[in-house]
Amino acid sequence: MCDDDKTFGVTGIPLPCDIKHLTKEIPFAPGIPLRKEISILAHPGLHPPKPDEPQEPEEPGREWTLYVLALEQFKKTSVKEKLSYFRVAGIHAAPYVTWDQGKPKPLNNNDEGYCHHNKTTFPTWHRVYMLLFEQLIWKHMKKIIEGWNLSDTEAETWRKTADNWRLPYWDWALKQAFAESVALPRVLTVSEVCIYPPESRRDKYEDTTRYPNPLYGFDNPELNNDEEPRRLGDMPQGMEMYSIKDVVDEDKKNHHTPEHHRRLPWSKTTATGRWGIQIKPSKRHSGLDVNRMFSRNLYPNWAAFASAELKEEKEEKEEKEEKEEKEEKEEKEVKEDHCQHGYTSVEQVHNTVHNNTGGSSLTTGLGHMSDPSVAALDPVFWLHHCQIDRLTAIWQCLNWELWFGKQDVNPDEPLIPFHTKDNGDPKKDVWTSNLCRDWTKLNYSYDSLQPCPDALEEDGSLNEKKYKQNLRAYIHRTYPCAGQVACKIRDDHDIDEPHGLWLDEDKKEFVDYVISVDYNRYALNGMSYSIQFYLGGTPGETNYDTENFVGEIFTFSGPSRSGPEESGCANCRSQAKQGILSHGKVPITISLVNQIFDSDKDHPIKDFEGAETYLESFLNCKFVQHGGVELDAKCFPDTKISVLRGAGIPTSEPAVVAAGGAAAAAAADNTSHKAILPPVYTEYKTVYSIKGGKKSGAPAQ
């Protein structure tokens, strides 16, 4: 139990041994425990041991087993407990009750609430949130080991496993091997898994090869008289404040027909559900967003990467000028023209994954992950946000000098409700963005951030220039982009190259199109909606068919109040009142390539020379309320949609050689070796604008 009157210190998992930090600029601590991709961690859980294999579990089996048992125990903790899974998930939004701020009470309209969406603190607030979750899983691991009453030697082995475990992430930008498509990892689709408890304790578990999978979903731990989970909106006597209410838009001006007044009936559910991602090939791969995110010099500042909030152009210009002054001093200059307000933020990419995972139609399926009020109840939420933290850490390694700017919130602003120590000062001992900037000081790193031997100096420290080059090369190998497609077409003489794909005779710059969107995430009183883009159809008319879908912007927002007299998100209320807008982008170059080659009658485009006329005739969008109802574009007067044309420059550079070591010597001998990096994007101009779902203007000359 945890005393509500005393603060709980979010400290992460203690280091299992002394770790030496060798940080110059980029955080580096050799030997620090690593967060791994969930499919790697879960491998033992999906592959039962053969009869002739040893029964005592190896390290991967122990790690997986502790994770499964601890997560299950955590989820079953009573709602009344401050450190229960339900209450910790509730920090994100519903049931809108205070956490670690004295006796719990409903958040009222005067309370700030804990939402940090559409703010520059979005990555840092969620970083500490993940740290709390990781720490609590570890605490349950220790309890499980203690309850086994093992011998001292065996118990110590399991304790070391627990101390080295870290929260896994789901890399949703990778195609899943079992499905050959963008899908949920297999371990999130099965209801049973294998576990490997100590041989002497296996009699405590009915069937270790078919153990209930705690990642499959979340059930209300409070049971009814039939020992079945209660509805989330019907908590037991004395716990009524934790009942989750339906999400409904009470603003009648948005209700044009009765179907627009649909509720999201979370109060009626007893468990979480996922309906969004289906196992089928997709023409639009989320990896496209990830590769582009790490292009050199694409972002002018931290805010452009961190948050979907639309910044004033004056602020962007000032910070960009400061950054350019610094870059002039670098040895290598890279031609750049920031793609207006930076590229899509990590938050906007995050929003799309929430929608893809949860689904957004009451007809075909709508799950908890797509609504911020209840998303954290789904175990996949924590894997998703661990991935967001991983991408943030990678970006920080490549752009460490970019942090909170003059126009941003103070990086020492408290990240409420997270405290740094047990029994501390509730107002002073709080986490801030500056305190959590370096993840190695939080006692973890990521498997994909570990340096290759050729990036180490003789003293074991990082050669940071080589390290960043290797990291960018890893990104480019791992995640797809339009540049890879353009280069393959250029280099494969069996493929007819579309005219206009390359902008110069030497074929060093390819044409790149993106849709740029400014929008008001609070246009429906905060209710989520998507702006879906379709390309193709009969002349002069867009066909809104699945095959023509090229991408979307999803707001991942909730009502500022859950009812006329109910509490809600104060951050959302404040941003709506100030008229703060958001921004995102949708890359469409690969969609154009697909349509040029597919010979579909709905896609009358032969090459890129006719791309702009084609886009003006056949690209359109529709606004869809969360739940599946299409709304009139007039409901979204703040929306500004532009099609931008720019250039992508495939990038390679001579491999950097570190100062010492055998690997460095070998690299020095291979003078012809080059590192292939994500393309540089430049010279974006507006082709035309789409206002209110209808095209306006004409192609730029």
Order of alpha helices (4+ residues) and beta strands (2+ residues): beta-alpha-alpha-alpha-alpha-alpha-alpha-beta-beta-alpha-alpha-alpha-alpha-alpha-beta-beta-beta-alpha-alpha-beta-beta-beta-beta-beta-alpha-beta-alpha-alpha-beta-beta-beta-alpha-beta-beta
